[in-house]
């Protein structure tokens, strides 16, 4: 899930025809990270009525990215598309060889207004400092959940500290949207971090939030599962 502030900042720059520094998205779960970034690129394409053919993705195939591969991939970066932007995604950039990484530096430093560049990696480790200095690094981990919802946070606090059963009544009696279940789970992450508890669950909760967003699982089932675990 891409932070809303990041989305707004990028779209504002697109609207103003401003050059945007490459975004390096970081998270240890590559599959979910790459899926989120791809979805984000498609959202931008939809917003600005850009055909999906203008999203160029260098998929992670576990092979090293050689200089010939990167040059072929960036062929269209020098031409201006008939749309607001075209999007280039390079998954797991630690696969770049030293030579291919160096060949990208000029592109990363001066992407031009028509090119929106998204990069992914599981951490900054293995990424050249010369690349890191040219990118905006965005941690997609737990810090992405920063807005506390006092209602859900208090429900969790009462349930775990005072053994209140109000939380069961709320989830059982009310007809809730997917976004309500996600808010609960996000606040469970915030509660865990603030109180230094359930730390071993954080990665699982994040993965389940992503699964709910992609409609892969029942949101109610996921929440019920964590209510039993944290009891």
Residue, then its C-alpha position, 0 to 999 in steps of 0.5 A: x500500500x502506497x502512502x497517500x501523501x506520496x501519491x498526492x506529492x507525485x500527482x501534484x508534480x505531474x499536474x504541474x509538469x514538474x520533473x520527478x526524482x526516481x522513487x525507490x520503494x523499499x520493503x523486505x517482501x519483494x512479491x508484495x512490494x512489486x505488486x503494490x508498485x505495479x498497482x500504483x503505476x496502473x492507478x496513475x495511468x488510469x487517472x491520466x488516461x494513459x494506456x497500460x502499454x506506456x508502463x514499461x516494467x523490467x520484471x524480477x527474474x532473479x537474473x542479473x540486469x546487464x548493460x544491454x538489458x538496461x539500454x534496451x529497456x530505456x529505449x523509449x525514455x528519450x521520446x516524449x509520449x502523447x500523454x502526461x507521463x510514461x512509467x518505468x519500473x525496475x524491480x529489485x535494482x540490486x540485480x543491476x551489474x555495476x556497469x548497468x547501474x552506472x549506465x542508469x545514473x544520467x537517466x536517474x539524475x535527469x529523468x525529464x518531465x515525461x518519465x516517471x521512474x519507480x524502483x524496488x528493492x528489499x533494502x538499501x543494502x546492495x544499491x550503489x550510493x550513487x543511485x541512492x543519492x539520486x532517488x527518493x527512498x520510500x520505506x513501505x514497511x510499518x512506518x507507512x501506517x502513521x495515522x491513528x484512528x482513536x476509535x479503533x485504537x481505543x477498542x484494541x486497548x480496551x480489549x487487550x488491557x481491560x478485557x472488554x468485549x465491546x470489540x466483539x459486539x462492534x464487529x458482530x453487530x455492524x455491517x462494515x466495509x473492507x476499509x473498516x477492517x483495514x483501519x482496524x488492522x492498521x491500528x493494531x500495527x500502531x498499537x503493537x509498535x507503541x506498546x511493544x507487543x505482538x511484534x512477531x505478528x507485524x509482518x503477517x498483519x501487513x501481508x494480510x492487509x495487502x491480501x484484503x486490498x487485492x480481494x484475495x481473502x475475507x476481511x472479516x475472517x482475517x480480523x477474527x483471526x487476530x482477535x483470537x490471537x491477541x486475546 
